[in-house]
Amino acid sequence: MPKEPQGENLRATAKKEADNAALRKFAELAQSLGFESPEIAILKERPYSSTASATCTLSKPVLVTGGRGENKATRSKAQVEREVQEQEGHERSQQEWQEQERLERERQEQLERERQEQAELEREEKQEYLDQARKREAGS
């Protein structure tokens, strides 16, 4: 609940209790959007305001949606399908990332093999040069 106002010359004062009609309207809106919980059921038990009867349609919130709208079962199914698609997209991106990692490791391994082969060739050339130099020294 909001804190009691303090000081002088306050323009607005905080209410001690929440508006039952507003809470009920929000609970009805939440339920019409597909949400269900014990808290929503409790809020729906609150009375409408004393000036409007429970049968008055003006006291209920108007829900405006874009498109044709979907009933609760279809909406839930659509939501599940979206979640599945998101999960598949996540798994696909994770597989793509793992594939990129594998390709990068293979590329690094190939580069290392090439460096080792180059180093081996240089050692062999150096050894061959030294062997030829020794032969020349031995022959002179």
N, C-alpha and C positions, 0 to 999 in steps of 0.2 A: 504494500500500500504506500501511497505517496506520503512524504514527510509533511508534518504540519507547517504552515508558513510561519516565518518569524519576522519581526520588524514591524514598522508602521507604514501606513499608506500603501498597502498592497492592492494591486489592481485585480488580481484573480486569487481566489482561495482554492486550495486543494480540497477535493472531496474525500470524505472518510471512507467511502465504499465505492467500489466499481459499479457502473451502471449495469444492472441485471439484464435489461433489454439488449444492450450492446453486446454483452458477453454471449447471450443466447443467439443473437444474429451471427456473430462470428463462429459460434459452434455449428450453426446450421450451414453457414457458408463452407466451413471446413469439411463437413460431412458431404455436402453436395459436390465438393471437389475430390472426394474419394478417400478422405482421411477418416480413420476410425480409431478411437481410443476410449478408455474409461473416463478420462478427463472431459472429452467432448460430450459423452453421454451425460455426465453430471452437469455440465454447462447448459445442455439442452433442457434440463429440468427446471432451470430458472424461469421465473415468470416474464411475460412481456411487460412492457411499461403499463402503468395504471391507466393511461389515456387511450391505449390501443388494445383491442381485444386480440385473442390468439387467432381468430379467423380473419383478421384484417390482413390483406396481402400487401398493403403499403408498408407494414412494419417489417416485412421480411426483406433482406437485401436483394438487390437485383444483380444477377450475374450476367455479365456481357462477355461473350467469347468471340474470337475471330473464327471464321469458318463455320462448319455445320455443327460442331460440338460432338462429343462422344459420350455414350452412356458409361456408367461406372465399370461394367465388365469389360467393355472394349478399351476404355482408357487404361485399365489395369493391364490388359493384355498388351496394349501398345507400349506401355511403360516397361513391361518385362522384355518386350522385343527390343526396345531401345537399349536397355541394360545389357542384353545379350550381344547386341551389335557393338556396344562400347567395349565389352569384355573381349569379343573376338578381335576388335581393332587393337586393343591393348596387347592381346596375345600375339597378333600378327606383327605389331611393331616390336614386341619383345623378340620374336623369332627373327625378324629382320635385323635387329641389333645384334643378336647372337651370331647370325650369319656374317654380318660385317666384322664382328670380332674374330670369327674363325678365319675369314679371308685375310684380315690384317695379320693374324698370327702366321698364316701360311706365307704371306709376303715377307714378313720379317725373317722367317726361317729360310726362305729362298735367298734373301739378301745375305744372311749369315753364311749359308753354304757357298755362295759366290765369293764372298770375302775370303773364306777359308781356301777355296780353290785358287784364288788369285795369290794368296800368301804362299801356298804350296808351289805354284808355278814360279814365283819369285825366288823361293828357296832353291828350287831345282836349277834355275838359271844361274843363281849365285854359286851353287855348288859346281855346276858345269864350268863356269868361268874360272873358279879356283882350281879345278882339276886341270883345265887347259893351261893355266898359269904354272902349275906345278910341273906339267909335262914339258913346257918350254924351258923351265929352269933346269929340269933334269936333263934335257936334251942339249943344253948349251954348255 
